[in-house]
Amino acid sequence: MLELIEVSKEFGGLHALSSLSLTIDEGEVVGLIGPNGSGKSTAFNVITGYLPPSGGKIVFRGEDITRLPAHQVARRGMARTFQLVRPFLHLTALENVTAGVLFSGADGYSRRAAEKRAGEVLDRVGLAAKANVKAVHLTIIERKWLEVARALAGEPKLLLLDEFMAGLGTSDIPRAVELIRSLNQSGITLVVVEHIIKAITSTCGRVIVLSAGQKLAEGTPAEIVHNPEVIDAYLGSRHAHGH
């Protein structure tokens, strides 16, 4: 479904990504982990067209999307969330998601149909009761769920989640894990950037580890948490022994 071939991204003299190659197959849930500054968010930005790569090639569903801008990538069936949520604060939750439907380029949506779709998505993420509440009055956690709802608005085939569990309370994380599983079961392929390793190991069939803009390791969650290089670079021995 998605392939990165020797993708690089430079900022001045800084190599944020260095010849990164990876594949995501249809139907997978893939974790993307690594220490801060390892290139995870840069990879998301390059994949989704928010930043042009300095080199390499990106193929999505058989099409070269390397130089496409973000809105054209989205219209081909890819969506993402951001670490810093950015709702339209003075629109309601329903209006936020309705805008996402209308701007996604999904075919055939009238305003009324878009609102219906938005209501269904809000229900799916547990925000139906907040549909008519302005985003400015939502809690930070509720805004995170709204961010996911907006990403789902255009019915993506591939969803990239950028640390959407960060800041969630202990009681919210099982709900987030269940949502990922539910989305995957409904036919959405997911790539998940997350620092909560337990969430990664309980949802992802495969994990890719980045370090300094390069792929350090790749494998099943069990293989990754016991990989000496990953333990040294990221997890720490105490964490690994806990798994």
C-alpha positions as CSV (number, residue, x, y, z in Angstrom):
1,M,0.0,0.0,0.0
2,L,2.8,2.4,0.9
3,E,6.5,2.3,0.0
4,L,9.3,4.6,0.9
5,I,12.4,4.1,-1.2
6,E,15.6,5.7,0.0
7,V,13.7,8.8,1.3
8,S,15.8,11.6,2.7
9,K,14.9,15.0,4.3
10,E,17.5,17.7,5.1
11,F,17.0,20.9,7.0
12,G,20.1,22.9,6.2
13,G,22.9,20.6,7.2
14,L,20.7,18.4,9.4
15,H,19.7,15.0,8.1
16,A,16.3,14.4,9.6
17,L,15.8,11.3,7.4
18,S,18.6,9.5,5.7
19,S,17.8,7.0,2.9
20,L,14.8,5.6,4.7
21,S,13.1,2.6,3.0
22,L,10.1,0.9,4.4
23,T,6.8,-0.7,3.2
24,I,3.3,-0.8,4.7
25,D,1.1,-3.6,3.5
26,E,-2.7,-3.2,3.2
27,G,-4.5,-4.3,6.3
28,E,-1.5,-3.9,8.7
29,V,-1.2,-2.0,11.9
30,V,2.5,-0.9,12.0
31,G,4.2,0.9,14.9
32,L,6.8,3.5,14.3
33,I,8.9,4.2,17.4
34,G,12.2,5.8,18.3
35,P,13.7,8.4,20.6
36,N,12.8,12.1,20.3
37,G,14.5,13.5,17.2
38,S,14.7,10.2,15.5
39,G,12.6,11.4,12.5
40,K,9.2,9.9,13.2
41,S,7.2,13.1,12.7
42,T,9.3,14.2,9.8
43,A,8.6,10.9,8.1
44,F,4.8,11.5,8.6
45,N,5.2,15.0,7.2
46,V,7.0,13.8,4.1
47,I,4.7,10.8,3.5
48,T,1.6,13.0,3.7
49,G,2.9,15.9,1.6
50,Y,3.3,18.5,4.3
51,L,7.1,18.5,3.5
52,P,8.8,17.7,0.2
53,P,11.5,15.0,0.6
54,S,15.1,16.0,-0.3
55,G,15.5,12.7,-2.1
56,G,14.0,9.3,-2.7
57,K,10.5,8.2,-3.8
58,I,7.2,7.6,-2.1
59,V,4.6,5.3,-3.6
60,F,1.0,5.0,-2.3
61,R,-1.4,2.5,-3.8
62,G,0.8,2.1,-6.8
63,E,1.1,5.8,-7.6
64,D,4.2,8.0,-7.2
65,I,3.1,10.7,-4.7
66,T,6.6,12.0,-3.9
67,R,5.9,15.6,-5.1
68,L,2.2,15.8,-4.4
69,P,1.0,18.5,-1.9
70,A,-0.9,17.4,1.2
71,H,-4.4,18.0,-0.1
72,Q,-3.8,15.8,-3.1
73,V,-2.3,13.1,-1.0
74,A,-5.4,13.2,1.3
75,R,-7.7,12.9,-1.7
76,R,-6.0,9.6,-2.6
77,G,-7.0,8.1,0.6
78,M,-4.5,9.0,3.3
79,A,-5.2,10.9,6.5
80,R,-3.2,11.8,9.6
81,T,-3.5,13.3,13.1
82,F,-1.0,15.8,14.5
83,Q,0.7,15.8,17.9
84,L,-0.6,19.3,18.5
85,V,-4.3,19.2,17.9
86,R,-5.7,22.1,15.8
87,P,-9.5,22.1,15.8
88,F,-11.5,25.2,14.6
89,L,-12.1,26.4,18.2
90,H,-15.2,28.4,17.5
91,L,-16.9,25.6,15.5
92,T,-18.8,22.8,17.2
93,A,-17.4,19.2,17.1
94,L,-19.9,18.4,14.5
95,E,-19.0,21.4,12.4
96,N,-15.3,20.5,12.7
97,V,-15.8,17.0,11.4
98,T,-18.3,18.1,8.7
99,A,-15.7,20.5,7.4
100,G,-13.3,17.6,7.3
101,V,-15.8,15.6,5.2
102,L,-16.4,18.4,2.8
103,F,-12.7,19.3,2.3
104,S,-11.5,15.7,2.1
105,G,-12.5,15.4,-1.5
106,A,-14.6,12.4,-0.8
107,D,-17.2,12.1,-3.6
108,G,-20.8,12.8,-3.5
109,Y,-21.3,14.6,-0.1
110,S,-24.0,17.3,0.2
111,R,-23.9,19.4,3.3
112,R,-26.6,17.3,4.9
113,A,-24.9,14.0,3.9
114,A,-21.6,15.4,5.3
115,E,-23.2,16.2,8.6
116,K,-24.6,12.7,8.8
117,R,-21.2,11.2,8.1
118,A,-19.7,13.6,10.7
119,G,-22.2,12.4,13.3
120,E,-21.4,8.8,12.6
121,V,-17.7,9.5,13.0
122,L,-18.2,11.3,16.3
123,D,-20.2,8.4,17.6
124,R,-17.4,6.1,16.6
125,V,-14.8,7.9,18.7
126,G,-17.2,8.4,21.6
127,L,-17.9,12.1,21.1
128,A,-21.6,11.9,20.0
129,A,-22.7,13.6,23.2
130,K,-20.4,16.6,22.4
131,A,-21.5,17.1,18.8
132,N,-23.0,20.5,19.5
133,V,-20.2,21.7,21.9
134,K,-17.7,24.2,20.5
135,A,-14.2,22.9,20.3
136,V,-13.0,25.7,22.6
137,H,-15.1,24.2,25.4
138,L,-13.8,20.6,24.9
139,T,-11.1,19.2,27.2
140,I,-7.6,18.5,25.8
141,I,-8.5,14.8,25.8
142,E,-11.8,15.4,23.9
143,R,-9.9,17.5,21.4
144,K,-7.6,14.6,20.7
145,W,-10.6,12.4,20.0
146,L,-11.9,15.1,17.7
147,E,-8.6,15.2,15.9
148,V,-9.0,11.5,15.2
149,A,-12.6,12.1,14.0
150,R,-11.5,14.8,11.6
151,A,-8.9,12.4,10.2
152,L,-11.5,9.7,9.7
153,A,-13.9,12.2,8.0
154,G,-12.8,11.5,4.5
155,E,-12.9,7.7,4.8
156,P,-9.1,7.1,4.5
157,K,-7.6,3.8,3.4
158,L,-4.4,4.6,5.4
159,L,-4.4,6.5,8.7
160,L,-1.3,7.8,10.3
161,L,-1.7,8.5,14.1
162,D,1.0,10.8,15.5
163,E,1.1,10.2,19.3
164,F,-2.6,10.6,19.7
165,M,-2.4,8.7,23.1
166,A,0.0,11.2,24.6
167,G,-1.7,12.9,27.5
168,L,-4.5,10.3,27.7
169,G,-5.3,9.1,31.2
170,T,-4.8,5.5,32.2
171,S,-8.5,4.8,31.8
172,D,-8.5,6.3,28.3
173,I,-5.7,4.2,26.8
174,P,-7.7,0.9,26.6
175,R,-10.4,2.8,24.7
176,A,-7.8,4.2,22.3
177,V,-6.3,0.7,21.8
178,E,-9.8,-0.7,21.1
179,L,-10.4,2.1,18.6
180,I,-7.3,1.3,16.7
181,R,-8.3,-2.4,16.5
182,S,-11.8,-1.5,15.4
183,L,-10.6,0.9,12.7
184,N,-8.2,-1.8,11.4
185,Q,-11.0,-4.4,11.4
186,S,-13.1,-2.1,9.3
187,G,-10.5,-2.1,6.6
188,I,-8.2,0.8,7.5
189,T,-4.5,0.3,7.4
190,L,-2.7,2.2,10.3
191,V,0.7,3.5,11.1
192,V,1.0,4.5,14.7
193,V,3.7,6.7,16.2
194,E,3.6,6.2,19.9
195,H,5.8,6.4,23.0
196,I,3.4,4.2,25.1
197,I,5.1,0.9,24.3
198,K,2.4,-1.2,25.8
199,A,-0.1,0.3,23.3
200,I,2.3,-0.5,20.5
201,T,2.8,-4.1,21.6
202,S,-0.9,-4.7,22.0
203,T,-2.1,-3.2,18.7
204,C,0.7,-3.6,16.1
205,G,1.7,-6.6,14.2
206,R,5.0,-5.1,13.1
207,V,7.2,-2.4,14.6
208,I,9.7,-0.2,12.8
209,V,12.3,1.6,14.9
210,L,14.0,4.8,13.8
211,S,17.2,6.3,15.2
212,A,18.8,9.5,13.8
213,G,16.6,9.4,10.7
214,Q,17.5,5.9,9.8
215,K,15.8,2.5,10.3
216,L,17.4,0.9,13.2
217,A,15.3,-2.3,13.4
218,E,12.1,-3.9,12.2
219,G,10.2,-6.9,13.5
220,T,7.3,-8.2,15.6
221,P,6.7,-6.4,18.9
222,A,8.3,-9.3,20.8
223,E,11.4,-9.1,18.6
224,I,11.7,-5.4,19.0
225,V,11.5,-5.2,22.8
226,H,14.2,-7.8,23.1
227,N,16.5,-6.4,20.4
228,P,19.8,-5.3,22.0
229,E,20.2,-2.3,19.6
230,V,16.7,-1.1,20.3
231,I,17.1,-1.5,24.1
232,D,20.4,0.4,24.0
233,A,19.1,3.2,21.7
234,Y,15.6,3.6,23.0
235,L,13.8,1.3,25.4
236,G,16.3,0.7,28.2
237,S,17.0,-2.6,29.8
238,R,14.5,-2.3,32.6
239,H,11.7,-1.6,30.2
240,A,12.6,-4.5,28.0
241,H,12.8,-6.9,31.0
242,G,9.3,-5.8,31.9
243,H,8.0,-7.3,28.6
